């Protein structure tokens, strides 16, 4: 903790952070989109520089642990829906409780007020109005994600110390025996994917992917300084009608395609767009949720790739879910389908920096351990995996966007 500066309660570190915050604000105003992430980080650093150890402890151990269950409670009681439907008008705790059919003390109790004060705007002593966050929480995508995060991630994180103590603090090697199985009694019985399938929670996983993308730069956004898709993929692509331009391998419900087509109009796409995932996932896709130009195909990425010679094979958050051995099996199927000197494999995933990783990336790294007995990979680890001689690939570029985001790894046949 920094010392008090000049006896007026302003910490030296806080002053430094304020300078950084102002500098990043100027950069954001000048059009640097990455500066917004830096400003968010500065705000967290500012709080940390001003808090006492006791205040920080209480915030982390009490306040943060209360958020997930109370937000889930508010969602189950449709509090966010009620406030959104009010279109900016205030609602008292009595009105919210009556509409939700719940005890008014659930709406006026301190934990609930604390949550509403953060996620909603407190307009009076006992009245609340919706905010951008509350409106988002009323969306079905966020509701589905809550259904995944609260019974799995929240409970697993709370019991992780007990899990490791019983295993002599050894790193988990078996995807069927990780912290996520421990609180549900599923250790040694099934993987996290099997748990989601049993509990009908794949919609929660899809929701999480969409939430992660919400407001974040897309790999195809050249204007934001990301991957030069026109120069690297569109130029030189086969324009024949049956040629495949991009195959999204394990792409879920196709959440990446609307963002791609927002950056590159369909008229500029030379060839077919194909979405691949397990047949039961493909069957869940509604016609209105996916652009009509996208072909849907049931496919297991551990089996031979049926689309040969595509311009690009794309994997978003696929390989980080699997151990190196499993990844090699997946990558071999793609490599055998690629055309030398033409096809590219695009891996959009976290590349952990050696120092200074963003908080969200660090937390995602921990969740990989919790769910899959894996971890986010460093650049060295990615190169070692992707350039394994048994696979026959080479890394041609890694496009770093920021330390708060995923990077795009470009791969070709060796």
C-alpha positions in Angstrom: 0.0 0.0 0.0 1.4 3.4 -1.0 2.2 5.9 1.7 0.0 9.0 2.2 1.4 11.9 0.2 1.9 15.3 2.0 -0.5 14.2 4.7 -3.6 15.1 2.7 -4.8 11.5 2.0 -3.7 11.4 -1.6 -1.5 8.3 -2.3 1.5 8.6 -4.6 0.3 5.5 -6.6 -3.2 7.0 -6.9 -1.7 10.2 -8.5 0.3 8.1 -11.0 -2.9 6.1 -11.9 -4.8 9.3 -12.4 -2.2 10.5 -14.8 -2.4 7.3 -16.7 -6.2 7.5 -16.7 -6.1 11.0 -18.2 -3.5 9.9 -20.8 -5.7 7.0 -21.8 -8.8 9.1 -22.0 -7.0 11.4 -24.4 -6.0 8.4 -26.5 -9.6 7.1 -26.5 -10.9 10.5 -27.7 -8.3 10.4 -30.5 -9.8 7.1 -31.7 -7.6 4.5 -30.0 -10.2 1.9 -29.1 -7.7 -0.1 -27.1 -7.4 2.8 -24.6 -10.9 2.0 -23.2 -9.6 -1.3 -21.8 -6.6 0.5 -20.3 -9.0 3.0 -18.7 -11.0 0.2 -17.1 -7.8 -1.2 -15.7 -6.7 2.2 -14.4 -10.0 2.5 -12.5 -9.5 -0.8 -10.8 -5.9 0.2 -9.9 -7.2 3.5 -8.6 -9.5 1.8 -6.1 -6.8 -0.6 -5.1 -4.4 2.2 -4.5 -6.8 4.0 -2.2 -8.2 1.1 -0.2 -6.8 -0.1 3.1 -6.0 -3.8 3.3 -9.1 -4.3 5.4 -11.3 -2.6 2.9 -9.9 -4.6 0.1 -10.4 -7.8 2.0 -14.0 -7.0 2.7 -14.7 -6.1 -0.9 -13.1 -9.2 -2.3 -14.3 -11.8 0.3 -17.8 -10.4 1.0 -19.0 -8.0 -1.7 -17.8 -10.0 -4.7 -19.0 -13.3 -3.4 -22.5 -11.8 -2.9 -22.9 -10.6 -6.5 -23.4 -13.9 -8.3 -26.2 -15.4 -6.1 -28.1 -12.1 -5.7 -27.9 -11.3 -9.4 -29.2 -14.8 -10.2 -32.0 -14.2 -7.6 -32.9 -10.9 -9.2 -32.9 -12.6 -12.6 -35.1 -15.5 -11.4 -37.6 -13.0 -9.9 -37.5 -11.1 -13.2 -36.5 -7.9 -11.5 -34.4 -6.8 -14.5 -37.3 -7.5 -16.9 -39.6 -5.4 -14.7 -37.3 -2.5 -14.7 -36.6 -2.7 -18.4 -40.3 -2.8 -19.1 -40.7 0.3 -17.0 -38.8 2.2 -19.8 -36.9 4.5 -17.4 -39.6 5.0 -14.8 -38.8 4.2 -11.2 -40.1 1.1 -9.3 -40.2 0.8 -5.6 -39.2 -2.4 -3.7 -42.9 -2.9 -2.9 -43.9 -2.7 -6.6 -41.1 -5.0 -7.6 -41.9 -7.5 -4.9 -45.6 -7.5 -5.8 -44.9 -8.0 -9.5 -42.4 -10.8 -8.7 -44.6 -12.5 -6.2 -41.8 -12.3 -3.6 -41.3 -11.1 -0.1 -40.7 -7.4 -0.1 -37.7 -7.9 2.2 -35.9 -9.6 -0.7 -36.1 -6.3 -2.6 -35.3 -4.0 0.3 -32.7 -6.2 2.2 -29.2 -4.7 2.1 -27.7 -7.3 -0.3 -30.4 -6.7 -2.8 -30.2 -3.0 -2.5 -26.4 -3.2 -3.0 -26.9 -5.2 -6.2 -29.6 -2.9 -7.4 -27.5 0.1 -6.6 -24.8 -1.2 -8.9 -26.9 -2.8 -11.7 -29.7 -0.4 -11.5 -30.1 3.3 -10.8 -31.4 4.1 -7.3 -33.7 7.1 -7.9 -35.0 7.5 -4.3 -34.6 5.9 -0.9 -36.6 2.9 -2.0 -37.0 3.3 -5.8 -35.0 2.0 -8.7 -34.8 2.5 -12.5 -33.1 0.4 -15.1 -29.6 0.9 -16.5 -27.7 -0.4 -19.5 -26.5 -3.3 -17.4 -29.9 -4.2 -16.1 -31.4 -4.0 -19.6 -28.7 -6.5 -20.8 -29.5 -8.8 -17.9 -33.1 -9.0 -19.1 -31.8 -10.4 -22.4 -32.2 -14.2 -22.8 -28.5 -14.6 -23.7 -27.5 -13.3 -20.3 -30.1 -15.4 -18.5 -28.8 -18.5 -20.2 -25.2 -17.5 -19.2 -26.3 -17.1 -15.6 -27.8 -20.6 -15.7 -24.3 -21.9 -16.6 -22.2 -19.7 -14.3 -24.0 -19.8 -11.0 -24.4 -23.6 -10.5 -21.0 -24.5 -12.1 -18.4 -21.7 -11.9 -19.5 -20.1 -8.7 -19.9 -23.4 -6.7 -16.6 -24.8 -8.1 -14.6 -21.7 -7.3 -15.9 -21.8 -3.7 -14.9 -25.4 -3.2 -11.6 -25.3 -5.1 -9.4 -25.0 -2.0 -11.0 -28.1 -0.5 -10.6 -29.9 -3.9 -6.9 -29.2 -4.0 -6.3 -30.1 -0.3 -7.8 -33.5 -0.8 -5.5 -34.1 -3.8 -2.3 -32.9 -2.1 -2.3 -29.7 -4.2 -1.6 -31.5 -7.5 -2.5 -30.0 -10.9 -5.5 -31.9 -12.4 -4.6 -34.0 -15.4 -8.0 -35.7 -15.9 -10.8 -33.6 -17.5 -13.2 -35.8 -15.5 -11.7 -34.9 -12.2 -11.4 -31.1 -12.0 -12.8 -28.6 -9.5 -16.1 -28.3 -11.5 -17.0 -31.9 -10.8 -16.1 -31.8 -7.1 -19.2 -30.0 -5.6 -21.7 -31.9 -7.7 -20.3 -35.4 -6.9 -19.4 -36.0 -10.6 -15.6 -36.5 -10.1 -14.3 -39.4 -12.2 -17.7 -39.9 -13.8 -18.0 -37.3 -16.6 -16.3 -34.3 -18.3 -17.7 -30.8 -18.0 -19.1 -31.2 -21.5 -21.0 -34.3 -20.4 -22.3 -32.3 -17.4 -23.6 -29.5 -19.6 -25.2 -32.0 -21.9 -26.9 -33.8 -18.9 -28.1 -30.6 -17.5 -29.1 -29.1 -20.8 -26.7 -26.2 -20.4 -25.1 -25.9 -23.8 -27.3 -22.8 -24.3 -25.5 -21.4 -21.3 -22.1 -22.0 -23.0 -23.3 -20.4 -26.2 -24.6 -17.5 -24.1 -21.2 -17.1 -22.5 -19.5 -17.0 -25.9 -21.9 -14.2 -27.0 -21.5 -12.3 -23.8 -17.7 -12.5 -24.2 -18.0 -11.0 -27.7 -20.4 -8.3 -26.7 -18.7 -5.0 -27.1 -15.4 -6.5 -27.9 -13.4 -6.1 -31.1 -13.9 -8.9 -33.7 -10.9 -10.5 -35.3 -12.1 -9.4 -38.8 -12.3 -5.7 -37.7 -9.5 -4.1 -39.7 -10.7 -0.7 -38.7 -9.9 -1.5 -35.1 -6.4 -2.6 -36.0 -7.1 -6.4 -36.0 -6.5 -9.0 -38.7 -6.1 -7.7 -42.3 -8.7 -10.0 -43.7 -8.9 -8.5 -47.2 -5.2 -8.7 -47.9 -4.7 -12.1 -46.2 -7.9 -14.0 -47.1 -10.1 -12.2 -49.7 -7.3 -11.4 -52.1 -6.3 -14.5 -54.0 -9.3 -16.5 -52.9 -11.0 -19.0 -55.2 -14.2 -17.3 -56.5 -15.9 -20.3 -57.9 -19.4 -21.0 -56.5 -18.5 -24.3 -54.8 -15.3 -23.0 -53.2 -15.3 -22.8 -49.4 -14.1 -19.4 -48.1 -14.3 -19.9 -44.3 -15.2 -22.9 -42.3 -16.0 -22.2 -38.6 -15.0 -25.4 -36.9 -16.9 -26.0 -33.6 -18.6 -22.6 -34.1 -21.6 -23.3 -31.9 -24.7 -21.4 -33.0 -22.6 -19.3 -35.4 -22.2 -16.2 -33.1 -19.1 -15.2 -35.1 -20.7 -14.9 -38.5 -22.9 -11.8 -37.8 -19.8 -9.9 -36.6 -17.8 -11.1 -39.6 -20.5 -10.0 -42.0 -20.8 -6.6 -40.2 -17.1 -6.0 -41.1 -17.1 -7.6 -44.5 -20.3 -7.4 -46.6 -21.5 -10.7 -48.1 -20.9 -9.3 -51.6 -17.2 -9.2 -50.8 -17.0 -12.8 -49.5 -15.6 -15.0 -52.3 -17.0 -18.4 -51.6 -19.1 -20.4 -49.1 -19.4 -19.8 -45.4 -19.8 -23.0 -43.4 -20.6 -23.5 -39.8 -19.7 -26.8 -38.2 -20.6 -28.3 -34.8 -22.0 -31.4 -33.2 -25.3 -32.3 -34.8 -27.3 -31.7 -31.6 -25.9 -28.1 -31.5 -26.6 -27.5 -35.1 -30.2 -28.7 -34.6 -30.8 -26.0 -32.0 -30.1 -23.1 -34.4 -33.1 -21.1 -35.4 -33.3 -19.7 -39.0 -33.5 -16.1 -37.8 -30.4 -16.3 -35.6 -28.0 -17.0 -38.5 -27.4 -15.3 -41.8 -29.1 -17.2 -44.6 -25.8 -17.5 -46.6 -24.2 -19.6 -43.8 -24.3 -23.4 -44.4 -24.9 -25.5 -41.3 -23.1 -28.9 -41.0 -23.1 -31.4 -38.3 -19.5 -32.4 -37.6 -17.2 -33.8 -34.9 -13.8 -32.1 -35.1 -12.0 -35.3 -33.9 -13.0 -36.9 -37.2 -11.8 -36.3 -40.8 -12.7 -32.8 -42.0 -15.2 -33.1 -44.9 -14.5 -29.6 -46.4 -11.3 -29.9 -48.3 -9.2 -27.0 -49.5 -11.0 -24.1 -47.9 -9.4 -20.7 -47.9 -9.7 -20.5 -44.1 -10.5 -22.9 -41.2 -11.5 -20.9 -38.1 -11.4 -22.0 -34.5 -12.6 -19.7 -31.7 -12.1 -20.8 -28.2 -11.8 -24.4 -29.2 -8.2 -25.5 -28.5 -8.0 -23.9 -25.0 -10.7 -26.4 -23.9 -8.5 -29.3 -24.6 -5.2 -30.8 -23.5 -2.3 -30.9 -25.9 -2.9 -34.5 -26.9 -6.5 -33.8 -27.7 -5.6 -30.6 -29.6 -3.1 -32.6 -31.8 -5.9 -34.9 -32.8 -8.1 -31.9 -33.8 -5.3 -30.1 -35.6 -4.3 -33.2 -37.6 -7.9 -33.4 -39.1 -7.6 -29.7 -40.2 -4.1 -30.1 -41.6 -5.1 -33.0 -43.8 -7.9 -30.9 -45.3 -5.7 -27.8 -46.0 -4.3 -26.9 -49.4 -0.6 -26.0 -49.3 0.1 -22.4 -50.2 -3.6 -21.5 -50.1 -5.4 -22.6 -46.9 -5.0 -20.9 -43.6 -6.0 -22.0 -40.1 -7.1 -19.1 -37.9 -7.0 -19.7 -34.2 -8.7 -17.0 -32.2 -7.7 -17.7 -28.6 -5.9 -16.2 -25.6 -2.1 -15.9 -25.9 -1.0 -15.3 -22.4 1.7 -12.6 -22.1 4.7 -13.3 -19.9 3.8 -10.2 -17.9 0.9 -7.8 -17.5 -2.0 -9.9 -18.6 -5.5 -8.3 -18.2 -7.7 -9.4 -15.3 -10.3 -11.0 -17.5 -7.7 -13.1 -19.3 -6.2 -14.2 -16.0 -9.6 -15.2 -14.7 -10.3 -17.1 -17.9 -7.0 -19.0 -17.5 -8.2 -20.1 -14.0 -11.5 -21.2 -15.3 -9.8 -23.4 -17.9 -8.2 -25.2 -15.0 -11.5 -25.4 -13.2 -13.5 -26.8 -16.1 -11.2 -28.7 -18.4 -7.8 -29.4 -16.5 -6.2 -27.1 -19.1 -4.8 -23.5 -19.1 -4.4 -20.6 -21.5 -1.2 -21.0 -23.5 1.7 -18.6 -23.8 3.1 -17.8 -27.2 5.9 -20.3 -26.7 3.3 -23.0 -25.8 1.2 -22.2 -28.8 4.1 -22.4 -31.2 5.2 -25.7 -29.7 1.7 -27.2 -30.0 0.8 -25.9 -33.5 4.3 -26.6 -35.0 4.5 -30.1 -33.7 6.2 -32.1 -36.5 3.5 -34.8 -36.4 0.9 -32.2 -37.4 2.8 -30.5 -40.3 1.8 -26.8 -39.6 3.7 -23.6 -39.1 2.7 -20.3 -37.4 3.0 -17.5 -39.9 1.7 -14.6 -37.7 0.2 -13.8 -34.3 -1.9 -10.6 -34.4 -1.9 -9.1 -30.9 -4.8 -6.8 -30.2 -4.4 -5.9 -26.5 -3.5 -7.6 -23.3 -7.2 -7.7 -22.4 -8.3 -9.7 -25.4 -7.7 -12.8 -27.5 -5.2 -12.8 -30.2 -5.4 -14.3 -33.7 -2.9 -16.9 -34.6 -2.4 -17.5 -38.4 -1.2 -20.9 -39.4 -0.4 -22.6 -42.7 0.9 -26.0 -43.8 4.6 -26.3 -43.2 
